[in-house]
């Protein structure tokens, strides 16, 4: 066999190998395309779009404050004998709190009562004298000067009796001051003065502090822009509905109304101060806590409503995915009116009530992609 024949055989073998390799490549590529074509569409969670009137809120941060803060200071001086309530207790208006030694004041009260009895007897004698000599003064049995002295004595005795009665009232008040009672219902703080200490009327330290819990107030501020948005709809009387939410319990809402609107905006912060009041019957809100505030701006009529997970943010603004009649995802920009933990409210021309909106699984899709849907639980 010649060298030329050997070269021809090798060329044929190489061509055969190339053809086999190309065939295997084409078969493998075809199999991969078939596998890719057989891959199921991504699964997404969906819900139905609703349409209803939706409240639109302005958000702020507020602080819980008591309606009043009462510092319990002694109105009578003396030794602190007894405490009737525990520190931190809930007390009712008129409930006994402290007892200051009332004996010195009781002694003064008894003394004034005795003085009143003495002076009342003198008054009675003076009145009898005036009555007795009034009949004979006209017959000149006594001089008019003497009779006028009798009348003066009776008037002085009457004045002394009235003075004694006033002293009794003052003494009785001082005795009552020894029995310290709660002027308002609320929760008392810790004791600043313990039993056995001497307290004074001018003592700057309060015995304790009472803060009511129901109702309770919320102090918060709004920016100028927020203030104007609300004022144009709600008016400038400052009686606006709002909702308070504790960050630790975002699903629980406490309804209230504002009752105070300041008369100017703070020049340093550009905000205006407001106060609102809540019932707080179960003492859920505690003085000093910070809460999220949602002040009602307006009611948006017939807004489109979807679960909050449906809203996405893109380069062109907020948008949502809906599923068309062919089962394909469609991205549509929306104008958000308000959002909460339960829903997002928006407007959009192409979207209508009853459309299917994707609420979860958007990361696996793109516009025009066929999707497999499952209802939101």
Protein Blocks (a to p, Z undefined) as FASTA:
>chain_A
ZZklmmmmmmmmmmmmmmmmmmmmmmmmmmmmmmmmmpccdddddddddddddddddddd
dddddfbdcddddfbecddfbdfbdehiacdehiafbdcdfklmmmmmmmmmmmmmmmmm
mmmmmmmmmmmmmmmmmnopacfklmmmmmmmmmmmmmmmmmmmmmmmmmmmmmmmmmcc
dfbgcdddddfbdghiacdfklmbdfbdcddfbdcdddddddfklmmmmmmmnopnopac
dddddfklmmbccddddfbdcfbdcfklopacdddddfklnomacghiacdddddfbdce
hiacddfklpccdfkopcdddddfkopacddddddfbdcfkbccdddfkbcehiacdfeh
klmgcehiacdddddZZ
